[in-house]
Amino acid sequence: MDDSKSLSLEKKYNELEKINYLLMKELRELKIKSIDKPKIEKTNNIQKSSKENTIIFVSFSEFNKTKKLLLSTLIKNSFYKIVVGVDSKFSETTKTLKLFSNSIEIVNLDNNKLIKKFGNKIDNFNGRWADNPAKLGAYDWFNDQDKFVYMWYIEDDVYAKNWDLFFEKYENFDEDLIYRHDNTLPFWYFNNWKVGNKKHAITHGHLYVHRINKHFAKLLNHVLNNSNTTSHHELFIPFVRYKFDCSSRDLDSIDRKYCYCNVDANYSAYNLEFINKNDSNLFHPVKNLDL
C-alpha cells in the first residue's frame, strides 16, 4: 500500500471515529433524558468517611495463596473494619478464613436467597457467573446495616501496596458513588450479553474498587425491587446513578493507571515483578503474586 492511500484510509478512519464518538454521546444524552427520575431525598446526613462509619467488603469463593496475600495486605494496611463475603457454595473457604484471621467479619452470601428476594432477573446483574452473589450480596448486606454510611467494595484480585494511602485520598469526599467509568460501552453490550434493557447502557462502570454510601444502596435496592429486568452490574450501577441524579466521583488518574476490567482482552493480569517495578499503588487484575 502506497503512502498516499495509507494516509487516505487513516483520514477516513479518524473521521468515522469522530462521527462514532458524537453519535454515542448523543445516544447517551438521549438515554439520560428518557429515564424516569423519581425524586427521593437523601436519608442520611452528609458526613466524612471515618473508621466508625466506613466498612470494607471483599468477596471470596476460593481462597488460594495469592488471595491470602491480597487479604493480608488489606488487613495490615487499612484502618477500616473488614467484612469478607463468602459464596455459600464454598464452605471450606469459610473454615479457612476463620483460621486465617480473627480481625475480619465473615458473611455468608447465598445467591438462592437473593433470587428469592429479587427474582431471576439478577442473573444479568451478576455478570459472567450468573450464580455468583459477590457484588449483589455485598450491596444487600450493606443496605441492612444501620451503623455504616460508606462501603468500599474490593474484588479479590485487586492489589494495593498501601491501602491506607488509597483510602485517605477519598475520605473527605461525600459522593454517593466513587468509581471509575468510561463513556465507551463494553464490546459485550453490542452483543446484547447480560443486557436486560438498552436504556441501562449509559456509561461503563469499572467496579473492581468502588465506594457507595447508604443512600445509593437504598436506591439500588429500590430499583431492584421495582424493575422487571436488570443488566450487568457494570451497566446497572451507572444506570442507578443517573436515574436518581446521584453524586459521583472518578478514581483519580494514578489509581486508574494499572486497573482494567478482567474481560478486556488487551490487558493481562499483573504479576509481582511488574508491580514492584512501577511507582503506582493500585493494580487490577492480579492473579498470581509468586515471583
Buried (B, 14 or more C-beta within 10 A) or exposed (E): EEEEEEEEEEEEEEEEEEEEEEEEEEBBEEBBEEBEEEEEEBEEEEEEBEEEBBBBBBBBBEBBEBBBBBBEBBBEBBEBBBBBBBBBBBEEBBEBBEEBBEEBEBBBBEBEBBBEEBBEBBBBBBBEEEEBBBBBBBBBBBBEEEEBBBBBBBBBBBBBBBBEEBBEBBBEEBBBBBBBBBEEBBEBBEEEBBBBBEBBBBBBBBBBBBBBBBBBBBBBBBBBEEBEBBBBBBBBBBBBBBBBEBBBBBBEEEBBBBBBBBEEEEBEBBBBEEBEEEEBBBBBBBEBBEE
